[in-house]
Amino acid sequence: MIYEELKKNFANIIKENKLETEKISIKAHPLTPEEAIGNPGDLDYPLVKGRERLMEATFKGYKGQAFTDLYGDFEGSMQDVLSLRLQTNYERAIFISTLNATLSYLGIISNTVHCKDNEPRECAMEAVNFVRNHYGRPKIFLVGMQPRFAEFFSKNFKLRITDLDSEQIGKNVNGVPVEGESSTSRNIAWADLLWITGTTIINSTIEQFLDINKPKIFYGTTIAGTAYLLGLKRFCYMSK
């Protein structure tokens, strides 16, 4: 199970860096949309609409985030975090945001804080260049309805999109319909490149993609620590 592997690897890092005996206080709180993403010109992000939030953990001044639909306050020790059973999106958001903050503090990873204002649009434009430079003109399967990736990918590549949010399913982006989870296997078979939201580590859908023998890129701040520990490719161009 991927979460047991992450727990084990994280616990080893804590031990190697002699953090296990320190009095560590970690607080994660749900950010308001403005705190998380600023004031973008586009208003169609899930964060702006209030359906999801970024959980933010702070450890010794370093921040780590996790995008989740189940959020709330948490404060405790590092051991408290390692003791979470990770059976809900809330528990996984606490663990993943803490993992990201701690690895950032240790200098192991960077880019753990969400970009703001018009930076998501700049990120999407850079993503188009990245895909062209590394993969040519692939058929892209976008896992997770990220509005700017959907907008720019649909203008430049053949694209299919799936999302878990019932309010997103059925929407149309430049002629590309947003499909539900039942279309995932078909779209994987169709695609040349998978562009996958890091939120899959929170909602426990990530494992279906890990063994796919096709190029795949995970995007966002949420997946930062997981990508490092599992050796996954990550794109998060404008994050801090």
C-alpha positions in Angstrom: 0.0 0.0 0.0 1.4 3.4 -1.0 0.6 5.1 2.2 2.5 2.6 4.3 5.5 3.1 2.0 5.3 6.8 2.4 4.9 6.5 6.2 7.9 4.3 6.4 10.1 6.5 4.2 9.0 9.6 6.1 9.7 8.0 9.5 13.2 7.0 8.3 13.9 10.6 7.3 12.7 11.9 10.6 15.0 9.4 12.4 18.0 10.1 10.1 17.7 13.8 10.9 17.2 13.3 14.6 13.8 14.9 14.6 12.0 12.2 16.4 12.8 13.4 20.0 12.2 17.1 19.4 9.2 18.9 20.7 7.6 19.5 17.4 4.4 21.4 17.0 2.7 21.3 13.6 -0.4 23.1 12.7 -2.3 22.7 9.5 -5.3 25.0 8.7 -7.5 25.4 5.7 -6.6 28.5 3.7 -9.2 30.9 2.4 -9.3 31.0 -1.4 -7.5 34.5 -1.3 -4.8 33.2 0.9 -4.2 30.1 -1.3 -4.5 31.5 -4.8 -4.7 35.3 -4.5 -6.9 37.1 -6.9 -6.6 35.4 -10.3 -8.4 37.0 -13.3 -10.1 33.7 -13.9 -12.8 32.7 -11.3 -13.4 29.0 -12.3 -10.8 27.4 -10.0 -12.2 25.0 -7.4 -10.4 27.0 -4.7 -12.1 30.2 -5.7 -15.5 28.6 -5.9 -15.0 27.2 -2.3 -15.5 23.5 -3.0 -12.0 22.6 -2.0 -9.3 24.1 0.2 -5.5 23.9 0.6 -4.5 22.5 4.0 -1.2 24.2 5.0 1.2 22.7 7.5 3.9 24.9 9.0 7.1 23.3 10.5 9.8 25.6 11.8 8.7 28.3 9.4 8.5 26.1 6.3 5.2 25.4 4.7 3.7 22.4 2.9 0.2 22.1 1.3 -2.4 19.6 0.3 -5.4 20.2 -1.8 -8.5 18.5 -0.2 -12.3 18.6 -0.1 -12.2 17.5 3.6 -10.5 20.0 5.8 -10.1 21.3 9.3 -7.6 22.4 12.0 -5.0 20.1 13.4 -2.2 20.5 15.8 0.1 17.9 17.3 3.6 16.4 17.3 5.4 14.7 14.4 4.6 11.4 16.0 0.9 12.3 16.1 1.1 12.8 12.3 2.9 9.5 11.8 0.2 7.8 13.9 -2.7 8.8 11.7 -4.3 5.9 9.9 -4.7 7.8 6.7 -8.2 6.4 6.0 -9.9 9.7 5.2 -9.1 12.7 2.9 -8.7 14.8 6.0 -6.1 12.5 7.6 -4.2 12.2 4.3 -4.2 15.9 3.9 -2.7 16.4 7.3 0.0 13.8 6.6 0.8 15.0 3.1 1.0 18.7 4.0 3.2 17.8 7.0 5.4 15.7 4.8 5.8 18.5 2.3 6.6 21.1 5.0 9.2 18.9 6.7 11.0 17.9 3.5 11.0 21.6 2.5 12.6 22.5 5.9 15.2 19.8 5.4 16.0 21.3 1.9 15.0 18.0 0.2 12.2 19.5 -1.9 11.1 23.0 -3.0 8.1 24.6 -4.6 5.6 23.6 -1.9 3.4 26.7 -1.8 0.7 27.3 -4.4 1.1 30.0 -7.0 -1.2 33.0 -6.9 -3.0 35.6 -9.0 -2.3 35.1 -12.7 0.5 32.7 -12.2 -1.7 29.6 -12.8 -2.2 31.0 -16.3 1.5 31.4 -16.8 2.0 27.9 -15.5 -0.4 26.5 -18.1 1.4 28.3 -20.9 4.7 27.0 -19.8 3.2 23.5 -19.5 2.3 23.6 -23.2 5.9 24.5 -24.0 7.2 21.7 -21.7 5.0 19.1 -23.4 6.0 20.2 -26.9 9.7 20.2 -26.0 9.6 16.8 -24.3 6.8 14.9 -26.0 6.0 16.6 -29.3 2.3 16.6 -29.9 0.9 13.8 -27.7 -2.7 12.9 -26.9 -3.1 14.1 -23.3 -5.3 12.6 -20.6 -5.8 15.4 -18.0 -6.7 13.7 -14.7 -8.4 16.4 -12.6 -10.2 19.4 -14.1 -7.6 22.1 -13.6 -9.2 24.9 -15.6 -6.0 26.5 -17.1 -4.4 23.2 -18.1 -7.7 22.2 -19.7 -7.9 25.5 -21.5 -4.4 25.6 -22.9 -4.0 21.9 -23.6 -7.3 21.8 -25.5 -6.1 24.5 -27.8 -2.8 22.8 -28.5 -3.2 19.1 -28.2 -5.8 16.3 -28.5 -7.2 16.1 -25.0 -9.5 14.1 -22.7 -10.4 15.1 -19.2 -11.8 13.3 -16.1 -12.8 14.6 -12.7 -14.4 13.3 -9.5 -16.5 16.4 -8.9 -20.0 15.9 -10.1 -20.3 19.6 -10.7 -17.5 19.4 -13.2 -18.6 16.3 -15.1 -20.5 17.2 -18.3 -18.8 20.6 -18.7 -17.2 21.4 -22.0 -13.8 23.0 -22.5 -13.2 24.1 -26.1 -15.1 21.1 -27.3 -13.6 18.6 -24.8 -16.2 17.2 -22.4 -15.3 16.6 -18.7 -15.9 12.9 -18.1 -16.4 10.9 -14.9 -14.2 8.4 -13.2 -15.7 5.5 -15.2 -13.9 6.8 -18.3 -10.5 6.6 -16.7 -9.4 3.2 -18.1 -10.5 4.1 -21.7 -8.7 7.4 -21.6 -5.5 5.9 -20.3 -5.5 3.4 -23.2 -6.2 6.3 -25.6 -3.5 8.8 -24.3 0.2 9.2 -25.1 0.8 11.3 -22.0 -1.0 11.3 -18.6 -1.1 14.7 -16.8 -2.3 13.9 -13.3 -3.4 16.1 -10.4 -1.3 15.6 -7.2 -4.6 15.5 -5.4 -4.8 11.8 -6.3 -2.6 11.1 -3.3 -5.2 12.7 -1.1 -8.3 11.0 -2.6 -6.6 7.6 -2.8 -6.9 7.2 -6.6 -3.2 7.5 -7.3 -2.3 3.8 -7.4 -4.2 3.1 -10.6 -1.8 5.3 -12.5 1.6 4.3 -11.0 2.1 1.1 -12.9 0.9 2.5 -16.3 3.7 2.1 -18.8 3.2 5.5 -20.4 4.8 8.9 -19.7 3.1 10.6 -16.8 3.5 13.9 -15.1 2.0 14.7 -11.7 1.2 18.4 -11.1 0.8 20.7 -8.2 2.2 21.4 -4.7 0.3 18.5 -3.0 2.4 15.8 -4.7 5.8 17.5 -3.9 7.0 15.2 -1.1 5.4 12.1 -2.6 7.0 12.7 -6.0 10.4 12.8 -4.3 9.9 9.7 -2.2 8.4 7.6 -5.0 10.5 9.0 -7.9 7.6 10.5 -9.8 7.9 13.3 -12.4 6.3 16.5 -11.2 5.4 19.8 -12.9 4.7 22.8 -10.7 6.3 25.7 -12.6 5.1 28.8 -10.7 4.9 27.5 -7.1 7.2 28.9 -4.4 
